[in-house]
Amino acid sequence: MSDIHLDSAVLAALQDVMEDEYPVLLDTFLADSEERLRLLRQAQRTADAHNLRLAAHSFKGSCSNMGALMLASLCKQLEEIGRRELMHEAPELIEQVEREFAIVRILMKSERQRYRL
């Protein structure tokens, strides 16, 4: 697994804590992330800097907790764009978030397969 996209130490710690619930945690993160991406796109479409900031902040936190550090970093940048109301910069960064999430999703699904009950 690539530490660039997912911090394997964070995942190992989560696995230790969650035990049998670890696969559920991975599934929940992926489902929640899809919703957060939808909210980011919606905020971009409606030029809503406040909701862009809130959605990016929320996504950043969950990415950090799950060890998706590059994705968290992109979300932090997006949060700052929302804070500074630089909505013209949002589309390109949202595309980067979507590309990185696509990689993270594949890696997490692979991780999930390793823990199939």
PEWOSUL-V177062 format. One line per field, one symbol per residue. ss: DSSP state (H for helix, E for strand, C for the rest). burial: 1 if it has 9 or more other ideal C-beta (glycine too) atoms within 8 Angstrom, else 0. A space follows every 50 residues. Layout:
ss->???
burial->???
This chain:
ss->CCCCCCCHHHHHHHHHHHHHHHHHHHHHHHHHHHHHHHHHHHHHHCCCHH HHHHHHHHHHHHHHHCCCHHHHHHHHHHHHHHHCCCHHHHHHHHHHHHHH HHHHHHHHHHHHHHCCC
burial->00001111011001100100011011101101100110111111000010 11111111111111011111110111111011000010010011011101 10111011111100100
